[in-house]
Each structure stands twice: as structure tokens, then as C-alpha cells.
Amino acid sequence: MKFTLRNYGLSIVLLFFFLSFWIGQAIVGRLEYNEEREDRGLPALAMNEYLHSSHFWEATGENWESEFLQMGAYVFLTAFLFQKGSSESKDPDEESPQDKDPREEQNKPDAPWPVHRGGWVLKIYENSLVLAFASLFIGALIMHAAGGVRLYNEEQIALGKQAICFSEYLQTTRFWFESLQNWQSEFLAMGAMVVLSIFLRQRGSPESKPVAASIAQTGDED
């Protein structure tokens, strides 16, 4: 057990926090949504009903969408953009191991199988992290829009107005306001991490340069 926690503790703790906060979101979200329904003269939803509601999935998709955009953009942009002095950047003046052509290491015994396979399989694999985040972003965007249009139409009908279709909802200011307010915050957070890591340190964290490293050192290597 100690060996498992020591080697996989970061994933386990992150998963624990994710599930804890998601459960908290569901509990508080149900209370909020039921207050809105009460104002419209509608019956309250039980928890199992709320977990299938547009309110829950619209909020979930809206947040996941921005997080996957953040991580995908970060992985992609750091492949070719630099920030001198940041622990989050490759050094523009040095060769990076991440830039090495994997085709030169196809005979390496412990290389992943796509490296041994080569061809189109390797081409996909060497871009697979960005592709995965892009797919997750698109999926979350669809989830946000699908839940959003259902919630929007509930409100429209309650006001005696006409419901709209999925494509029409994608053109509403509401959908883009919900998306853009989250997207801008994600890029602000990324920018803060890149710039603050030039000057500030956190001993023990791989996201920080060594505490004694100079301001000009780029990356986290000694």
C-alpha cells in the first residue's frame, strides 16, 4: 500500500479532490436549481433527477471545456514558444530532449511500442497529448452546449417564449459569454504560472526551478 501511494499519490490525491468537489457541485447545484424551479412554480428535483438535468451537465461541461482548452493550449504552445527564465519553458538557447526525433531511438528497448512501430502510428503518438486534450475539449464543448440549450429552452418556455435548436443556441451571446469568461481566466492562470516561476520558487515542486537557481535560468534543471 505504501509503495502504491508513494508512486501514484499525485494521481490519487487529484482524483480524490476532483470527485469531492464534483459531488459538492452536485449537492449545492441541486439546491440552487430547486430554488429557481420553485420560483417558476415547478416541483423540486431529487438528487438522481438532478444528476440527469440540463443544469448539472451544462455547468459541468462549461468548466471541463475551459480546463481542457487550457491544458491543450499549454502543451501545444510550449512546444515552440519560449519564456526566458521560466521553469515552464524550454531554454531557447539549449537543445531540449523533447525535441529529439524519436525515429532515432526506434531500437531503444524500453521505448513505447508506437516508437518501435514507426510510420503513421508514431506520427499520431508524437502528437497524441495535444490530440487527446483537443478531443476532450470538443467533447466538453458539446456537453456544455447540449446542456445549455436544454436549460435555455426551459427558461424560454417558462417565460412563454419559443424554444430554439442546438445550432441556434451556439449563436447566442449567452453561450459565448459562458465560454469566454472561463477561457480568459485559464489563459490568465497559465500566464501567471509562466511569469511568476521566473522569480518565485517552491522547494520540492517539479513546477519550480531549484530555490538557488538564478532568475535567468530557464527550465528546472540544475
Secondary structure by P-SEA (a helix, b strand, c coil): caaaaaacaaaaaaaaaaaaaaaaaaaaaaaaaaaaaaaabbbbbcaaaaaacaaaaaaaaaaaaaaaaaaaaaaaaacccccccccccccccccccccccccccccccccccccccccaaaaaaaaaaaaaaaaaaaaaaaaaaaaaaaaaaaaaaaacbbbbcaaaaaacaaaaaaaaaaaaaaaaaaaaaaaaaacccccccccccccccccccccccc
